[in-house]
Amino acid sequence: MEKIDTDLINDTLEARELSAMLMDGLDEGILGFLPNKDEVNAHIVYSREKCIQVFVDRDGMSHEEAVEFFEYNTVRALEYMPEDVAGKPIIIEEF
């Protein structure tokens, strides 16, 4: 899996004067970002499958274990965050 340059992400956000929340250890799952309507924050957009693949490659989990781990520890955590949290990450399903 291709390594994402987090310095580039941070530099890009800083240049546009945006702040965003990154999910630790899942940089390879990043697809891009979506500026928020407040023009101060941005949502980092992650690929669900790429994030799951991180756990398979990095942690040696089976695909099934990685799905369960990701859903319980990452997706569930985001669900508990209030909707109005600025810069909350977005996880998408790719076609």
N, C-alpha and C positions, 0 to 999 in steps of 0.2 A: 504494500500500500504506500502511496506517495506521501512523504512527510510534508506537512503544511508549515510554512514559515510564519510563526506567530508574531515575529517582529514586524513583518510586512502587514499583517492584520492590524496590529496595534498602531503602526505608523499611519496606515490608511484611515483608521478611525480617528486618530489624533488630528490628522490633516483636515478632516472634515468636521472636527470639533464634536465628535460623537463619543459616547461611552456605551459599553456593552458588557454583558455578563458572559464569560467563557466557561465551558464545562471542563473541569480539570481532567487531563489525560485523554481527551477525545478530539484533539486538534485534527487528526486525520479524517474525522467525520464532517468537517466544516465544508459547506458548499459555497457560502458567501454570507452577506449580511443584508438586512432590510432596514433602512432608516425608519424610525418611528415618526408618527405625525407631529410629535412635539419638537422635532428637529434638533433634539439634544441627545437622544438615546437611539441605539440601533439594536436590532435583534440579530444575533448570530444564528444562521440557518444551518442545521445539521441534517445529514442523511441518516435515517434510522439504520439502514443496512450497513453503511460504512462504520457507524459507531459500534454495531454488533461485531463487525469484523475486527475491530481494534481488540476486543476482548478475546476473540479467537486467536489472533496472531500474537498479541502481547502476553496474554495470560494463559494460553494453552487450553482454553475452554472449548468444549464442543459447541457447535452452532446452537443447539438446544439450550445448553447451559448459559451461553452468552445472551440469548434472547431473554431467558428468564431473569438473569442478573440485570440486564439493561432495563427491562420493563419495571422490575421491582425497585431498583436503586436509583435509576435516573428519571425515567418517565414519571414514576409515582411521586418522586420528590418535586418535580416541576408542577405536578397537579396540585400539590399542597401549597404552592406559592400563590399569593393573591393575584388576581387577573391584572391588577393595575401596577404590578412591579415593572419598573422601567427597565428596558433592555433584557427582558426575560428571553432565554433561548427558545428557538422554534425547532421542532423535529418534524421532518417531512418524510413521507414515503415517496420514493422515486419510481417512475414508470420503467 
